Amino acid sequence: MLLLQLACVTVVVAICTGVFVGIGVQQLRAEAETSALSIARTVAAGSDVRAGVARASADVGTPTNASLRGGPLSALAAAAEANTGALFIVITDDHGIRLAHPEPQLLGAEVSTSFAEALAGRETVSWESGTLGESARAKVPVRDPNTDEPVGEVSVGFAPSSVFKELPLLLGGVALAATVALALGAVVSFVIRRRLEHLTLGLQPEELSALVQNQAAVLDGVGDGVLAYGPDDVVTVANTTAARLLGISDLVGRRIHDLALPGPVIAALAGETKSLSTGGRGPDAADPVVLADHVVYIDTHPVSRANRDLGLIAVIRDRTDVVTLTDRLEAVASMTDALRVQRHEFANRLHVAAGLMDAGRVPDARDYLDDVLETSRTAGGPSAGEHLTEPFLVSLVEAKAAQAGERGVQLTVGQDSLVRGVVSVPEDVATVLANLVDNAVSAAVYGQQPRWVDVELLDDGDTLVMTVSDSGQGVSNGARVFSDMERMNLDPDAVHGRGIGLPLVRDIAARLGGDVWLADAGGRDGNGAVFCARLPGVMRAPARPAQGEES
């Protein structure tokens, strides 16, 4: 590219130089012709010249060379040549006979060039070759002082050497200007080359073309969203997946902090957050955030080349399906743990009953079995009691009660609980309730005896309201418990914020049109924190029994 620019500058300078030289030569020729014409007019207008030429033309004979040498016309022409620097000043009569000439031996002879135009009364300017060589000459008619008719001519010529004596100076000036222009063009071309190298990171045009093709193929070929922006926070690259996940079609050219997105998403895109659930692995670790109906992970990576900061690239991974499957697997794992605990408890009861019978204490064994049967007849189950009968919630609460029991925490359902509908969105309900219960159990483990967690569930139309309280130490920083701030370096099981995370739980509730909030930070009278959640649109009315079926 530099060679191409230099070649272009050289051609332009060469063309301009040729044009200027041509114009300069033409100006010198025009000046010589104008000077010759002016001198010829002046000489031809002289009274002595007009009278002398008129007498010579009136003489029927041809004047001799001897009679013309040293004559008044020769003296007058010689003086004019000396004063003007002309190559020659020739005066002729009406027959073209030289009456004055720089070379005396040619006096009395006819001129070698045409004099018809002058005798016709017309002035001419031209470049012609005569006895004295090529010259810029002007021919002017000499008029009779009495009749004003042309009776001869005055021819004045300038030699090319005198005409173009200033040409070397002109050429030198043009050459100097051309050299300066060429040097300036080379410097500008070099500066432009350095500027382009700086802007393109040293890549050549062919490499840039290949880079654009590869970028388009990569961005359109990956399933994740890709967003890149420079040090000024202005988005420079965004594929269609990123635009779809963020819900903004015109991302390129806009600043990250000006996008209409939630604060946690802006912070994640700007690389301002660290992973909390993984112990803060560093700036490249990601926390899940909720975007509309999607649960995404945003990883940011700094980009640099040749120790130059080029900004950040954010990779947006849609993990909605993975999170949904994870929630379902966690629910299955909870049920499995509950069944394992129940199997273990059932085996213990069988051992107790068998031991009483082996000891011959049949009445005691019968009473023991009656107590077990009475407990199993509870409508909602041993932990849910009579206050909760919705199948999904009963299963979830029983599973969480079994897990809490293994950690020495008693989970109960409050007496004010009342759920008449059926859960229609089990994944979101399980995510929110399980997360709040897990947090409460973890907090209760580090509280005082007795360790307990209380859950109250109420439905109002299609809205489910849940309240989870515990016997832990409370929340010391309740105002920021839902923020994405980095937690203190404590045992992760000792604080609220386990599992999928309270910020994400609040985002899920907000996506449903509800909310999750801290009702009471606790920390006094042996009571821990109280969290509440409101989830609209997650309940539906129970199916009516068919006619004839037992209600």
C-alpha positions as CSV (number, residue, x, y, z in Angstrom):
1,M,0.0,0.0,0.0
2,L,2.9,2.4,0.8
3,L,4.5,1.6,-2.7
4,L,1.1,2.2,-4.3
5,Q,0.7,5.6,-2.6
6,L,4.3,6.6,-3.5
7,A,3.7,5.6,-7.1
8,C,0.5,7.6,-7.2
9,V,2.2,10.7,-5.7
10,T,5.1,10.3,-8.2
11,V,2.8,10.2,-11.2
12,V,0.8,13.2,-9.9
13,V,4.0,15.2,-9.3
14,A,5.5,14.2,-12.7
15,I,2.3,15.3,-14.5
16,C,2.2,18.6,-12.6
17,T,5.9,19.2,-13.3
18,G,5.3,18.6,-17.0
19,V,2.3,21.0,-17.0
20,F,4.2,23.7,-15.2
21,V,7.3,23.4,-17.5
22,G,5.0,23.5,-20.5
23,I,3.2,26.6,-19.2
24,G,6.6,28.2,-18.4
25,V,8.0,27.6,-21.9
26,Q,4.8,29.0,-23.4
27,Q,5.1,32.1,-21.3
28,L,8.7,32.7,-22.3
29,R,7.8,32.3,-26.0
30,A,4.9,34.6,-25.6
31,E,7.0,37.2,-23.8
32,A,9.7,37.0,-26.6
33,E,7.1,37.4,-29.3
34,T,5.5,40.3,-27.4
35,S,8.9,42.0,-27.0
36,A,9.7,41.5,-30.6
37,L,6.4,43.0,-31.7
38,S,6.8,46.0,-29.5
39,I,10.3,46.8,-30.7
40,A,9.2,46.3,-34.3
41,R,6.3,48.7,-33.8
42,T,8.6,51.3,-32.2
43,V,11.2,51.1,-34.9
44,A,8.6,51.1,-37.7
45,A,6.9,54.2,-36.2
46,G,10.1,56.2,-36.2
47,S,9.9,59.2,-38.6
48,D,13.4,58.6,-39.9
49,V,12.7,55.0,-40.7
50,R,9.4,55.9,-42.5
51,A,11.0,58.6,-44.5
52,G,14.1,56.4,-45.4
53,V,12.0,53.4,-46.4
54,A,9.7,55.6,-48.4
55,R,12.6,57.1,-50.4
56,A,14.1,53.7,-51.0
57,S,10.8,52.3,-52.2
58,A,10.2,55.2,-54.5
59,D,13.6,54.7,-56.2
60,V,13.0,52.5,-59.2
61,G,16.5,51.0,-59.0
62,T,17.9,48.6,-56.4
63,P,20.2,50.1,-53.9
64,T,23.7,48.8,-53.8
65,N,25.4,47.2,-50.8
66,A,28.0,49.9,-50.7
67,S,25.4,52.6,-50.6
68,L,23.6,51.0,-47.7
69,R,26.6,50.3,-45.5
70,G,26.9,52.8,-42.7
71,G,23.7,54.5,-43.8
72,P,21.2,56.1,-41.4
73,L,18.9,53.1,-41.4
74,S,21.7,50.7,-40.6
75,A,22.9,52.9,-37.8
76,L,19.4,53.3,-36.4
77,A,18.9,49.5,-36.5
78,A,22.2,48.7,-34.9
79,A,21.5,51.2,-32.1
80,A,18.1,49.5,-31.5
81,E,19.7,46.1,-31.5
82,A,22.2,47.2,-28.9
83,N,19.5,48.7,-26.7
84,T,17.0,45.9,-26.8
85,G,19.3,42.8,-27.0
86,A,17.5,41.6,-30.2
87,L,19.2,39.1,-32.4
88,F,18.5,41.2,-35.4
89,I,16.5,44.2,-36.6
90,V,16.0,44.1,-40.4
91,I,14.4,47.0,-42.4
92,T,13.3,46.3,-46.0
93,D,11.6,48.2,-48.8
94,D,8.5,47.3,-50.7
95,H,10.5,44.7,-52.7
96,G,12.0,43.0,-49.6
97,I,15.4,44.5,-50.2
98,R,17.4,44.7,-46.9
99,L,18.0,48.3,-46.1
100,A,19.4,47.4,-42.6
101,H,20.8,44.1,-41.4
102,P,23.2,43.0,-38.7
103,E,25.5,41.4,-41.3
104,P,26.6,44.2,-43.8
105,Q,27.3,41.8,-46.6
106,L,23.6,40.9,-46.9
107,L,22.5,44.5,-47.4
108,G,20.9,45.1,-50.7
109,A,19.7,41.5,-51.0
110,E,16.2,40.2,-50.7
111,V,15.2,38.8,-47.4
112,S,14.9,35.0,-47.0
113,T,11.4,35.0,-45.5
114,S,8.1,36.2,-46.7
115,F,7.2,39.9,-46.4
116,A,3.9,39.8,-48.2
117,E,1.8,40.1,-45.0
118,A,3.7,43.3,-43.9
119,L,3.1,44.9,-47.4
120,A,-0.5,44.0,-47.0
121,G,-0.6,46.1,-43.8
122,R,-0.8,43.2,-41.3
123,E,1.5,42.5,-38.4
124,T,2.7,38.9,-37.9
125,V,4.4,37.1,-35.0
126,S,6.0,33.7,-35.5
127,W,9.0,31.4,-35.0
128,E,10.9,31.2,-38.3
129,S,14.4,30.2,-39.5
130,G,16.3,32.7,-41.6
131,T,19.9,33.5,-42.4
132,L,20.6,34.1,-38.7
133,G,18.9,30.8,-37.6
134,E,15.7,30.2,-35.8
135,S,14.2,33.1,-33.9
136,A,11.0,34.5,-32.4
137,R,10.3,37.3,-34.8
138,A,7.7,40.0,-35.4
139,K,7.1,41.7,-38.7
140,V,5.5,45.1,-38.8
141,P,4.7,47.2,-41.9
142,V,6.5,50.6,-42.5
143,R,4.1,53.1,-43.8
144,D,4.7,56.1,-46.1
145,P,4.6,59.3,-44.0
146,N,2.5,61.0,-46.7
147,T,0.1,58.3,-47.9
148,D,0.2,55.9,-44.9
149,E,0.5,53.1,-47.4
150,P,2.8,50.1,-46.5
151,V,6.2,50.7,-48.2
152,G,8.3,48.2,-46.4
153,E,8.7,46.2,-43.2
154,V,10.6,46.0,-39.9
155,S,11.5,42.5,-38.7
156,V,12.7,42.0,-35.2
157,G,13.9,38.6,-33.9
158,F,15.1,37.1,-30.7
159,A,17.4,34.1,-30.5
160,P,16.1,31.0,-28.6
161,S,19.1,31.3,-26.2
162,S,18.0,34.7,-25.1
163,V,14.4,33.7,-25.0
164,F,15.0,30.7,-22.8
165,K,17.8,32.1,-20.7
166,E,15.5,32.1,-17.7
167,L,14.3,28.5,-18.4
168,P,17.0,26.9,-16.1
169,L,15.8,29.0,-13.3
170,L,12.2,28.1,-14.0
171,L,13.1,24.4,-14.3
172,G,15.1,24.6,-11.1
173,G,12.1,26.1,-9.2
174,V,9.7,23.5,-10.7
175,A,12.2,20.7,-9.8
176,L,12.5,22.0,-6.3
177,A,8.8,22.3,-5.9
178,A,8.4,18.8,-7.3
179,T,11.0,17.4,-5.0
180,V,9.3,19.0,-2.0
181,A,5.9,17.7,-3.1
182,L,7.3,14.3,-3.6
183,A,9.0,14.3,-0.2
184,L,5.8,15.6,1.4
185,G,3.8,12.9,-0.3
186,A,6.2,10.3,0.9
187,V,6.0,11.5,4.4
188,V,2.2,11.7,4.3
189,S,2.1,8.2,2.8
190,F,4.3,6.9,5.6
191,V,2.2,8.6,8.2
192,I,-1.0,7.2,6.6
193,R,0.7,3.7,6.6
194,R,1.6,4.0,10.2
195,R,-1.9,5.2,11.1
196,L,-3.5,2.3,9.1
197,E,-1.2,-0.2,10.8
198,H,-2.2,1.2,14.2
199,L,-5.9,1.0,13.4
200,T,-5.7,-2.4,11.7
201,L,-3.3,-3.8,14.3
202,G,-0.7,-4.4,11.6
203,L,-3.0,-6.5,9.4
204,Q,-2.8,-6.3,5.6
205,P,-5.9,-5.8,3.5
206,E,-5.9,-9.5,2.5
207,E,-5.7,-10.5,6.2
208,L,-8.5,-8.1,7.0
209,S,-10.7,-9.7,4.4
210,A,-10.0,-13.2,5.7
211,L,-10.6,-11.9,9.2
212,V,-14.0,-10.6,8.4
213,Q,-15.0,-13.8,6.7
214,N,-13.7,-15.9,9.6
215,Q,-15.5,-13.6,12.1
216,A,-18.8,-13.9,10.2
217,A,-18.5,-17.6,10.1
218,V,-17.6,-17.9,13.8
219,L,-20.3,-15.5,15.0
220,D,-23.0,-17.1,13.0
221,G,-21.8,-20.6,13.7
222,V,-21.7,-20.6,17.4
223,G,-24.8,-21.2,19.5
224,D,-23.8,-18.7,22.2
225,G,-24.3,-14.9,22.2
226,V,-21.1,-13.0,21.5
227,L,-20.8,-9.3,22.4
228,A,-17.6,-7.3,22.0
229,Y,-16.9,-3.6,22.9
230,G,-13.9,-1.4,23.1
231,P,-12.3,0.5,25.9
232,D,-14.9,3.3,25.4
233,D,-17.7,0.7,26.2
234,V,-19.2,1.1,22.7
235,V,-20.4,-2.2,21.3
236,T,-18.5,-3.1,18.1
237,V,-19.6,-6.7,17.5
238,A,-22.8,-8.6,18.3
239,N,-24.2,-11.7,16.7
240,T,-27.9,-12.5,16.3
241,T,-27.9,-14.8,19.3
242,A,-26.7,-12.0,21.6
243,A,-29.4,-9.7,20.2
244,R,-32.1,-12.4,20.7
245,L,-31.0,-13.2,24.3
246,L,-30.7,-9.5,25.3
247,G,-33.9,-8.5,23.5
248,I,-32.1,-5.6,21.7
249,S,-31.7,-5.7,17.9
250,D,-29.5,-2.6,17.4
251,L,-26.6,-3.4,19.8
252,V,-23.7,-2.2,17.6
253,G,-22.7,1.4,18.2
254,R,-24.4,1.7,21.6
255,R,-22.7,2.0,25.0
256,I,-23.0,-1.0,27.4
257,H,-24.2,1.2,30.3
258,D,-26.8,2.8,28.1
259,L,-28.6,-0.5,27.2
260,A,-32.1,-1.0,28.6
261,L,-31.1,-4.0,30.7
262,P,-31.3,-4.9,34.4
263,G,-28.4,-3.7,36.6
264,P,-27.0,-7.2,37.2
265,V,-26.9,-7.9,33.5
266,I,-25.1,-4.6,32.8
267,A,-22.6,-5.4,35.5
268,A,-22.0,-8.9,34.1
269,L,-21.6,-7.6,30.6
270,A,-19.2,-4.9,31.8
271,G,-17.1,-7.5,33.7
272,E,-17.8,-5.8,37.1
273,T,-19.0,-9.0,38.9
274,K,-17.3,-12.1,40.3
275,S,-18.7,-15.5,40.8
276,L,-20.2,-15.9,44.2
277,S,-21.5,-19.5,44.1
278,T,-18.0,-20.8,43.1
279,G,-16.1,-18.9,45.8
280,G,-15.0,-16.0,43.5
281,R,-12.8,-17.8,41.1
282,G,-11.9,-14.5,39.4
283,P,-13.3,-12.0,36.8
284,D,-13.9,-14.7,34.2
285,A,-16.2,-16.7,36.4
286,A,-19.9,-16.1,35.9
287,D,-23.1,-16.1,38.0
288,P,-26.4,-16.9,36.4
289,V,-28.8,-14.0,35.6
290,V,-32.3,-14.0,34.3
291,L,-33.2,-12.4,31.0
292,A,-36.9,-12.6,30.3
293,D,-37.6,-16.4,30.0
294,H,-33.9,-17.3,29.9
295,V,-31.4,-18.2,32.5
296,V,-28.0,-17.2,31.1
297,Y,-24.3,-17.2,32.2
298,I,-22.2,-14.2,31.0
299,D,-18.4,-14.7,30.8
300,T,-16.2,-11.7,30.0
301,H,-12.6,-11.9,28.8
302,P,-10.3,-9.0,28.2
303,V,-8.9,-8.7,24.6
304,S,-5.5,-7.2,23.8
305,R,-2.9,-7.3,21.0
306,A,0.7,-6.1,21.2
307,N,0.1,-4.9,24.8
308,R,-2.8,-2.7,23.6
309,D,-6.1,-2.9,25.4
310,L,-8.9,-3.6,22.9
311,G,-11.8,-3.9,25.3
312,L,-13.8,-6.9,26.4
313,I,-15.7,-9.8,24.8
314,A,-18.7,-11.2,26.6
315,V,-20.0,-14.7,25.9
316,I,-23.7,-15.1,26.7
317,R,-24.6,-18.8,27.3
318,D,-28.2,-19.8,27.4
319,R,-28.6,-22.4,30.2
320,T,-32.3,-22.3,30.6
321,D,-32.8,-26.0,29.7
322,V,-29.8,-27.0,31.8
323,V,-31.1,-25.1,34.8
324,T,-34.6,-26.6,34.3
325,L,-33.1,-30.1,34.1
326,T,-31.0,-29.4,37.2
327,D,-34.0,-28.3,39.1
328,R,-35.8,-31.5,38.2
329,L,-32.8,-33.6,39.1
330,E,-32.6,-31.8,42.4
331,A,-36.3,-32.5,43.0
332,V,-35.7,-36.2,42.1
333,A,-32.7,-36.3,44.4
334,S,-34.7,-34.7,47.2
335,M,-37.4,-37.4,46.7
336,T,-34.8,-40.1,46.7
337,D,-33.3,-38.8,49.9
338,A,-36.7,-38.7,51.4
339,L,-37.4,-42.2,50.4
340,R,-34.0,-43.3,51.7
341,V,-34.8,-41.7,55.1
342,Q,-38.3,-43.2,55.2
343,R,-36.9,-46.6,54.3
344,H,-34.3,-46.3,57.0
345,E,-37.0,-45.2,59.5
346,F,-39.4,-47.9,58.4
347,A,-36.6,-50.5,58.9
348,N,-36.0,-49.2,62.4
349,R,-39.6,-49.4,63.2
350,L,-39.8,-53.0,62.0
351,H,-36.7,-53.8,64.1
352,V,-38.5,-52.2,67.2
353,A,-41.7,-54.1,66.5
354,A,-39.8,-57.4,65.9
355,G,-37.8,-56.9,69.1
356,L,-40.9,-56.3,71.2
357,M,-42.5,-59.4,69.8
358,D,-39.4,-61.5,70.3
359,A,-39.4,-60.4,73.9
360,G,-42.9,-61.5,74.3
361,R,-44.2,-58.0,74.7
362,V,-47.0,-58.3,72.1
363,P,-49.3,-55.7,73.7
364,D,-46.5,-53.2,73.7
365,A,-45.7,-54.0,70.1
366,R,-49.4,-53.5,69.2
367,D,-49.5,-50.1,70.9
368,Y,-46.3,-49.1,69.1
369,L,-47.8,-50.1,65.7
370,D,-51.0,-48.2,66.5
371,D,-49.0,-45.1,67.1
372,V,-47.2,-45.5,63.8
373,L,-50.5,-46.0,61.9
374,E,-52.0,-42.9,63.5
375,T,-49.0,-40.8,62.5
376,S,-49.2,-42.1,58.9
377,R,-52.9,-41.2,58.6
378,T,-52.1,-37.5,58.7
379,A,-53.6,-35.8,55.7
380,G,-50.5,-34.0,54.5
381,G,-47.9,-36.3,55.8
382,P,-45.8,-36.4,58.9
383,S,-44.2,-33.0,58.3
384,A,-46.9,-31.2,56.4
385,G,-49.5,-32.2,58.9
386,E,-53.2,-31.4,58.2
387,H,-52.5,-28.0,56.9
388,L,-51.1,-28.8,53.5
389,T,-52.6,-31.3,51.1
390,E,-51.4,-30.2,47.6
391,P,-49.5,-33.2,46.3
392,F,-46.5,-31.5,44.7
393,L,-45.9,-29.2,47.7
394,V,-46.4,-32.1,50.2
395,S,-43.8,-34.1,48.3
396,L,-41.4,-31.2,48.2
397,V,-41.9,-30.3,51.9
398,E,-41.5,-33.9,53.0
399,A,-38.3,-34.3,51.0
400,K,-36.9,-31.1,52.4
401,A,-38.0,-32.1,55.9
402,A,-36.1,-35.4,55.6
403,Q,-33.0,-33.6,54.5
404,A,-33.3,-31.0,57.3
405,G,-33.8,-33.8,59.8
406,E,-30.5,-35.4,58.9
407,R,-28.9,-32.0,59.7
408,G,-30.6,-31.8,63.0
409,V,-33.2,-29.2,62.0
410,Q,-37.0,-29.7,62.3
411,L,-39.0,-28.4,59.4
412,T,-42.7,-27.8,60.0
413,V,-45.6,-26.3,58.0
414,G,-47.4,-23.5,59.8
415,Q,-51.0,-23.9,61.0
416,D,-52.1,-20.9,58.9
417,S,-51.1,-22.6,55.7
418,L,-54.0,-23.2,53.2
419,V,-53.5,-24.2,49.6
420,R,-56.7,-25.1,47.7
421,G,-55.4,-25.1,44.1
422,V,-52.9,-27.2,42.2
423,V,-49.3,-26.1,41.3
424,S,-49.2,-25.5,37.5
425,V,-45.5,-24.3,37.2
426,P,-43.7,-26.9,39.4
427,E,-40.2,-25.9,38.2
428,D,-40.3,-22.3,39.3
429,V,-42.1,-23.1,42.5
430,A,-39.6,-25.8,43.4
431,T,-36.7,-23.5,42.6
432,V,-37.9,-20.6,44.8
433,L,-39.2,-22.7,47.7
434,A,-36.3,-25.2,47.7
435,N,-33.8,-22.3,47.7
436,L,-35.5,-20.5,50.5
437,V,-35.8,-23.7,52.6
438,D,-32.2,-24.7,51.9
439,N,-31.0,-21.2,53.0
440,A,-33.1,-21.4,56.2
441,V,-31.9,-24.9,57.1
442,S,-28.3,-23.8,56.6
443,A,-28.8,-20.7,58.8
444,A,-30.7,-22.8,61.5
445,V,-27.8,-25.3,61.7
446,Y,-25.6,-22.5,63.1
447,G,-28.3,-21.2,65.4
448,Q,-29.2,-22.0,68.9
449,Q,-31.3,-25.0,70.1
450,P,-33.9,-25.9,69.2
451,R,-33.1,-25.7,65.5
452,W,-36.2,-25.3,63.4
453,V,-37.6,-24.0,60.1
454,D,-41.2,-23.0,59.6
455,V,-42.9,-22.8,56.2
456,E,-46.3,-21.2,55.5
457,L,-48.0,-21.5,52.2
458,L,-51.1,-19.7,51.0
459,D,-52.8,-19.4,47.6
460,D,-55.0,-16.7,46.3
461,G,-56.4,-17.5,42.9
462,D,-53.4,-18.3,40.7
463,T,-50.9,-16.7,43.2
464,L,-48.9,-18.6,45.7
465,V,-47.5,-16.8,48.7
466,M,-44.8,-18.5,50.8
467,T,-43.1,-17.5,54.0
468,V,-40.0,-19.2,55.3
469,S,-38.6,-18.5,58.8
470,D,-35.7,-20.1,60.8
471,S,-34.0,-20.1,64.1
472,G,-30.7,-19.0,62.8
473,Q,-28.6,-15.9,63.7
474,G,-30.5,-13.6,61.2
475,V,-29.1,-11.6,58.3
476,S,-26.6,-8.9,59.2
477,N,-26.8,-7.1,56.0
478,G,-30.4,-7.5,55.0
479,A,-30.4,-4.5,52.6
480,R,-27.9,-6.1,50.3
481,V,-28.7,-9.8,50.7
482,F,-30.3,-9.8,47.1
483,S,-27.4,-8.0,45.5
484,D,-24.6,-9.6,43.5
485,M,-22.0,-8.4,46.0
486,E,-19.2,-10.7,47.0
487,R,-20.0,-12.6,50.2
488,M,-17.8,-12.7,53.2
489,N,-15.2,-15.4,53.5
490,L,-17.3,-17.6,55.7
491,D,-18.5,-21.2,55.4
492,P,-20.9,-21.1,52.5
493,D,-23.3,-23.2,54.5
494,A,-23.3,-20.6,57.3
495,V,-25.0,-17.7,55.5
496,H,-28.1,-17.1,53.4
497,G,-27.3,-17.4,49.7
498,R,-26.8,-21.0,48.9
499,G,-28.1,-23.0,46.0
500,I,-29.0,-21.0,42.9
501,G,-28.7,-17.8,44.8
502,L,-31.2,-15.3,46.2
503,P,-30.5,-12.7,43.4
504,L,-31.5,-15.3,40.8
505,V,-34.6,-16.4,42.9
506,R,-35.7,-12.8,43.0
507,D,-35.2,-12.5,39.2
508,I,-37.3,-15.7,38.6
509,A,-40.1,-14.2,40.8
510,A,-39.9,-10.9,38.9
511,R,-40.2,-12.7,35.6
512,L,-43.4,-14.2,36.9
513,G,-44.6,-10.8,38.0
514,G,-44.0,-11.4,41.7
515,D,-41.2,-10.7,44.2
516,V,-39.0,-12.2,46.9
517,W,-38.2,-10.0,49.9
518,L,-36.7,-10.1,53.3
519,A,-39.6,-9.5,55.8
520,D,-37.5,-9.7,59.0
521,A,-33.7,-9.7,59.3
522,G,-34.0,-11.5,62.7
523,G,-31.1,-11.9,65.0
524,R,-33.0,-11.4,68.3
525,D,-35.0,-13.6,70.7
526,G,-33.7,-16.8,69.1
527,N,-35.4,-16.0,65.8
528,G,-33.7,-15.9,62.5
529,A,-34.6,-14.2,59.2
530,V,-38.0,-14.4,57.6
531,F,-38.2,-14.4,53.8
532,C,-41.4,-14.1,51.8
533,A,-42.2,-14.8,48.1
534,R,-45.2,-14.0,45.9
535,L,-45.5,-16.0,42.7
536,P,-48.4,-15.1,40.4
537,G,-49.7,-17.4,37.8
538,V,-48.2,-20.7,39.3
539,M,-51.5,-22.1,40.6
540,R,-54.7,-23.4,39.0
541,A,-58.0,-24.5,40.3
542,P,-58.3,-28.3,41.1
543,A,-60.2,-30.4,38.6
544,R,-63.8,-31.0,39.4
545,P,-64.8,-34.7,40.0
546,A,-66.8,-36.3,37.3
547,Q,-70.6,-36.8,37.9
548,G,-71.2,-39.9,39.9
549,E,-67.7,-40.0,41.4
550,E,-67.2,-39.6,45.1
551,S,-66.3,-36.1,46.0
